[in-house]
Amino acid sequence: MEHIYQYAWIIPFVPLQVPVLIGMGLLLFPRATKQLRRMWAFQSVLLLSITMILSIILSIQQIRTSSIYQYIGSWIINNDFSLEFGYLIDPLTSIMSILITTVGIMVLIYSDNYMAHDQGYLRFFAYMSFFSTSMLGLVTSSNLIQIYIFWELVGMCSYLLIGFWFTRTLSANACQKAFITNRVGDFGLLLGILGFYWITGSFEFRDLFEIFNNLIYNNEVNTLFVFLCALLLFAGAVAKSAQFPLHVWLPDAMEGPTPISALIHAATMVAAGIFLVARLLPLFIVIPYIMNLISLIGIITVFLGATLALAQKDIKRGLAYSTMSQLGYMMLALGMGSYRTALFHLITHAYSKALLFLGSGSLIHSMETVVGYSPNKSQNMVLMGGLTKYVPITKISFLLGTLSLCGIPPLACFWSKDEILNDSWLYSSIFAIIAWSTAGLTAFYMFRIYLLTFEGHFNVNCKNYGGQKSNSVYSISLWGQGGLKTINKSFCFLTLLRMNNNENTSFFLKNPYRINDNITKMIRPFITINQFGNKNSYSYPYESDNTMLFPLLLLALLTLCVGFIGIPFNQEGLDLDILSKWLTPSINLLHPNLKNSFDWDEFVKNAIFSVSIASFGIFIALFFYKPFYSSLQNFELINSVVKMGSKRILGDKIKTFIYDWSYNRGYIDAFYAASITVGIRGLAELTDFFDRRVIDGITNGVGFMSFFVGESIKNGGGGRISSYLFLYLSSVSIFLVIYYFFSIIQKSSFFFS
């Protein structure tokens, strides 16, 4: 066992070979490196697979022995100051390592096809491998300084990957927004690290926890200063894990390629904040005020993320707000002290959300190949609909991820979210009501995404008289923006005529438009592919290639099975599960006297309640989105709907406010733009004015006055030496007379005084 742990230091450095070799290849052999570019994808998957195997071996050893291994070496030694480096292998490290590597492998395999036609193919895999190195280095760090170094490297990789398509204005703005927002939290993290070093004199976790707990126990430290330092540490986690109020960067980060969203913004990078709080929980748990603040930020983020996801039209942005809400659940659990539950939900959510993001990427990939669909349209759910018969495998995997996130048994997120909801009752009844209500909202907006995308009828070839592509039936929004108002009346009338003539060409019918399979095969490849050219254009979406479907199927299998690691079994009179046994060393560090027990009767009662709430949310989504479209086959209803507009369907202004709140991101971005952005720009303009007019004005004014005086003297001279001597002697005489006069006055005043 000891022999295996000694080689754990190679975990972060195995994937590092890919960006190094790609960089050297492009520098020395650029043409050959570009021609053999798929070799680098294979190498990326291979090296990350080696890292995954090593992580699994270490995890098995920990489950068997419940041990923690740490190696520390000297880095900088100067008098009384010593800075060390090393690596720490404990349950938290092994869990994060397995998550990073397994999801990373799936994303890399998926990306080989998704990015096949992109000119930045090599750059993409170099960035992804370097990100894996940075993230693995972060989770294996043994002290706060190492964490901060890899924390910044992860932020740099995030900046590069979000702005991967930097020629697009939206992508460039999104990566800058993510970078600046995270700098706010990272600056707080740095100050917090320095503050705790000031208190304890150590950066190492074990020494830090022991010294700090002794200081708190003996009341030898200022409580206000400790709270401030802990708050600054927590600020780093708030920014990285997109918690309120530093969450604004996450939805815009969806401008990057979809595989990046799956890896960074679903399973790994945004989980870094959760990891940091979990790592420092022995520090936070002795500061009650900071624990209350963590749970408060968590519950606000839970509810805010769910409400902002309700009316999003971009499928990736809707999933981004869902990620934000689920991260809030994890933060809430950590604030309540439920260490195991938070990590359990981190595991289950990672695989479920990676499945959903890769599924959305498969849909976007298919929609981009349809004639007339630009990249900005291919992510709009209201322009989809009826994709079930075109992408059946993607549909099944997406449905599994949706059901898991809704909390439907026996899928993964049911087991973990249900524990968080149950623990919230013991912590605060107000928090519990919000958490349980948000569970219903989660089921609603997730099934809204599913129904808008896969149900209904696909309407790619129908056009309005205005010459623009009309929306599908599912462009009729529950919330009333851009919905029924966009459907042309004459178009609806022509549809009714076709229905009356029994023509099977209306998109309101069950089978609106059928194409013979032979004709479909003839239609597909009417645009050839260059090496870096556009993708094929088809008349209808089609299922993705096997290299994209394989990761979806594996993640779907994990979504089905990974939740069972939290199911307890009886061992030595105690109800234990694999996860609890795995986390035993960390749990004992936080709760030394904790005895694990499990009440199946109470679990079943709570599960029935939680599933009922989720089912109610699903039913509401079905009520609003499913039956409404089948009833549109009546002309009077169509005509009345067109006259009323979609807002009248909602019935009151409250629901309109909910739509506006959600679609406009809670007005938080607008508030930041109006206050912070405008304020900073005003300060910058004032500083620029002061610099140009005052600072530069004084310098330039002195130079101008010197030039003016010199020119005046030059023009006043006649060139005769006798005149200069006369002027000099006259000036000296006048000066002496004045000096003598003032001397007499001074002596007289002294005499009279």
C-alpha angles and dihedrals in degrees: 000000000000089000091056094049091053090067095048090098090076092065096091095039102052095078090043091079092073100062090040094052093042090052093049092045093051089048098047106022107017098161096048092044092054094045092051093042097131088062088069092055089053091048091049091053093044096051094044089049090056088052090049092052091050091048091051092050091052091048092052089051091051093049090052099044105021090223137151122211126195131177121193129184132178118261108165123012120181121158106295094352119090125175116192136189132202145117135270124210113193135133093279091052094048093048093051092044092054092047093049095047100042095046090040092056092049091049094048092051090047092047094056089074099028093056096033094113096041120109090218094060095125093041089052094056092043090054093045094051092047089050090053089051092050094047094047089048089052096053094044095049117123099202142031096255092057090047090053093050094051090039089062092045089054089051091050091051090048090053091051095045097045089050093042090124091046093163088072112085093219093052093047091050092045095054091047091050091050092047095050095043092050091048088064091057094039092054089053090048091053092050091048092052091051091046094055091045087055089052101042106017093228140091096193114105098225095048092040094055095044096047094043094049090051091050091050092046092051092041092235099139135069108258095209093051091048091051091050092051091047090049090053091051090050090051089068091055092046092057098042095046094043097243122164125307097017095046097101095098097060101072092047090049087073087082088086122085114293096246087060090053090052095049104035106025100037111033114009126017097039087046089060090082090052088048092052093051091046091049092050096039092108085059096045097042093071090054105071095188094057091048089053090049092050092052091045093052088046096054092045090052091047093056097036094051092049095049093047091052094057100086105023115134098192107083094213093047090052090052090047092058088046089055090050091053094048091049086054089058089054092048090048090053092050091049089053090051093248095140097164094046093051092051091045091056090045089059098044095043093049094061095038095049093043087054091051094048093047088046090053088049089054089052092047090047090053095044093050090062093057115102111261097013112124121196093262091054095046092070096046109105094201089063092053127062132132095045095135096095093044100047106023097157092048089047094054094047092046090050091053091051091047093050091047093053090047089058100247115158138274092020121103105261093049092072096047101038091047090058092051091050091050093048090050091065090058092048105043133345091213092052089046093054091050093046094049092045090051089053088062091047089051091055090048100051094040092054089044088059091047095048095045090051107040108020130068122035132310112239108185100135101043115098134187122235088256089072096246128113111268122228120256119249089270090063083085097102123210087219096051107238118126090348128111091355089071095056110099114234093219089051090055090048092052088049090054091050091052090050091051091050090052093241115159093217101092118107089216091070125086093249102029103171129006127191124196112249092236091053090048091055090050093049100050108073102044093126118054123220122242119198093267099009132116122298123257117283119224136179093238136021117266137198118276124252123275093258088062096040095050094067090045092055093047092049089047089054091050090048088055097046112026094078091066091073086077096053108108126233128190116261124166092342094309129102104236133166133202093259094050091049089048092051096042096114093050094043091050089052091056101033110021095177098042115131115199114228133157131205110205094190092056090044093054092049093050092044091054090051095048094045089049091055091047091047090051090054090049091048092052090051091050091046094054100035109027112046095033095074098048089056092058091085090092115090095211091055092047091050094047092046091052091049095047098043122218097282091066089059090063091057103210143043094248093072090045088054090050090054093048091047093051099039092047092049094248089299087273094122090048091050092051091047093049096044113024101026095042091042094051092046091049091050090048092051091048091049091047090051091049091048095047100038104030109026096033089035093060093047094046091043092057091049092047092049091050090051092047094050091047093050091047093052091045092054092045094057123093100195097244118127093207090058091050091050091049091050091047095049091045092052092048091048092050090049092050092049091051092046092049091047093053091045090056092049091050093050091048093051090049091050095050092045 
